[in-house]
């Protein structure tokens, strides 16, 4: 089974001149030559590849592992929302409309030293 980290590494290897040995969870994005613009481009590709919508709030993504954990959290949130909707449709909880997805352009780079994802 392919993990989120594996899929992310495939995207990085496809889009950047990186060696597989460089792609470790603790590898800083900056050391891989991925600046704030590169992170924005990466997140566009992540949205498409994983079928997720990114939030408008800025997120500190300093390492490859941070990005993988962020993707996992968005996938889990989407699965939880889908389960809640299914329960609402079967008479469990009241159904509420989803908030519209925010455009990726609303994501702003987070300065170095900002708190990273748990």
Beta strands, then each sheet from edge to edge (+ up, - down):
end
